[in-house]
Amino acid sequence: MKRAHLFLIFIFASIPAAQIYAGTQAEEKLSASVVALMSKQVSDRAPPRIMIENRAEAERWIAEMSTRLPAGKPQVETAREFLTSVHYEAVRAGLDPQLVLAVVQYESAFRKYAVSIAGARGYMQVMPFWVKLIGDPDVHNLFHLRTNLRYGCLILRHYLDRENGDVARALARYNGSLGRSEYSDGVLNVMAKRWSYGNSTIIEAR
């Protein structure tokens, strides 16, 4: 067998199982009001910060979540930078940060430059059409930590509102597997077993 073939086999065998769940959100027609709202939300460039009033609690959260990240992940950002951004973008979108961590684990296995067969990119496996729909293709890089989390959290929030607070259906829609439960069940199971913290709750529609 040629070396090139052996190399490809090695590469595919090395991809974590989580990669098979990479997002394939279906492009859909959104109302002008929804596009305008999401565009406004995605364009805010305020510096990320932990959105917990009690600084001591914020530090405890970061310290605890740091111990739960897989060894060596994330590979580019520091654990603190990554977790601060996750918490900021999740709370900003009205999501439980623990749910977002579960989605990141399931979608990309914490790989910043993960790309699915369908073309979804980054930590939360965001499809590029979203940048054209609600963002700025000349500015927004889906491999950028905060940009990817910003889009992923806003999209998940959008699906959650669309599904009237049904988290399982919102997750399935986010993954492009609406009508099947494997993805939703997997994410919620990961959230409960690995990322539960304090008063973590399954969020509802706003």
N, C-alpha and C positions, 0 to 999 in steps of 0.2 A: 504494500500500500504506500502511496506517495506521502512524503512528509507533509505536504500541504493538507492532505486529507486527514492525516493524524492530528495535525494542529487544529483543524476545524472541529474534529470530534472532541478534542480536549477542551476547546473553548466552550462548546455547547454543554458539555458535561459539567463544566465548572459554574454554569449559571445557576444561582440559587433557585429553588422551586418557586419562590415568591414572584419571579419574573413572569410566570405564566398568567398571573392575575393582572398584568399591566393594563392601565386604563385605555379604553377605546370609546370615550364619550362620543355619542353620535351628534353630528352637526344638526342643529335645529333652528327653525325660524323663531326669533324672539321679537316681542313687541318693542316698539321704539322706546317706550318708557323703561322697560327692563334693560335694554341696551344702554340707555342713557345713565341709569342708576349704577349698573355694573361698571361702566366706563369711568364714572366719577370715583367709585370706590377703588378701582384698581390703579388709579393715577396718583393717589396720595403718596407722597414721598417722605412723610414724617419719619424720623429715626425710630427704629424698633426699640421697645422697652418692655420690661415685664409689667403686665397690667394687673398687678396685685398691690393693693395699698400698703399692706404690711411687708416691708422690705425683708424682714427676717423670714417670713413665710416664703417669699420669692426665692431666697437663697436656699431654703430647705427643699423647695420643689426642684430647683436646678440640680442640687446635690443628689437628690434621690433619683431623678430621671437619668442623670449621668451614669449611675451604677447599672441601669437597665439597658443602656444602649449596647448593641453588639460590639464585641471587641474590634477596635480599629474603625468604627463607624461613628459619625460620618468621616469620610476620608480626607476631605478638604478643609471644612470649617472646624473650629474647635467645638467641643461638646457644648460649651457655654453659649457660643454664638448661635449654634444650631437650635438649642432649646429655647433661648431667648426669642428667637425669630418664630419658632413654632408657637410658643405661648402667645406672643403678641398677635400674630395673624389669626390664630384660632379664636381668641377672645374678641378680637376686633370684628370677626365675622359672626360672632355669637355661637361658636362651636366649643365643645369640650376639647381642650388640648390633648387629652388622653385618646380621644377618638382620632384626632389628626395623626398622632404618633402611630396608632394602629394602621391607619390608611397608608402612611409612608412605609411602614414595615412591609405591609402586604403588597403594595404597588411596586416598590423599587428596591426593597431590602436595604434602604438607606444609601443607595448609590446615586450620587449627584448627577452623573452623566448617563444614567440608564435610559435606553431608548427601546421602546417596544416595537414589535413587527409592524404595528399600525402607525408608528411614528410618534407615540406619546413620549414626553420627555421629562426627565428630572425626578426629583424626590416624590412628587405626587402624580407623576405621569400625566401631565397636561397635554392635550392635543393642540397642535399649532393653530388650528382654525380659530381657537379662542382669542389669540392675540390679534388676529385680523378683525374679529367680531367686536371685541370690547376694549382692545388695547392699542398699542402703537408698535407695529412690526419693526420700526427703525430704532426703537428704544428698548423694548422689553425682550430680554433674553431668558427663555424658559429654563436654562441651566443655572441661572443666577439663584442663589438660595432664597432670598426674600421674594423675588419675583415669582418663582415657582410656587412657594407657599401661599403668596397672596392670591394668585389665580386659583390654585387648588381649593383653598378655603372658601373663596367666593363662589366657585362653581358648586361645591358641595352644599353651601348654604342655599344657593339658588334651587338645587334639586330638592333640598329638604323643605323649603317653602312650597315648592310645586307639589310635593307629595303630602302636604298638610301635616308635617311632623312625623311621617312614617320613616324612621331612620333606615330600616331594612330596604325599603323601596328606593330611598334617596341614594343609598350606597350602591345598589344594583344599577341605578341609572348612571351614577358617576362612573362605574366600571364598564358600562355598556352591556350589562347582563340582566336587564330588567326582564322579569318573568322567571328567573332562576334564583335560587337562594344560596348557592355555594359561596359566592363572594361575600355577601352580606353576613352570613353566618360565620365565615372565617374571620372577617374583620372584627366583629363584635366579640367573638371568642378570644381573639388576640388581645383586644382591649381589656376584657375582664380578667384574663389570666396574667398578662404581662404589664399592663399600663394603668391598672386601677390605682387611684390615689385619692385619699381624703374623701371629699364629697363629690367625686366624679359622678356625673349623671349623663344619661342619654338625653341630648338636647331635644327641644321641641320647636315647632315652627314659631316664628316671631309674629 
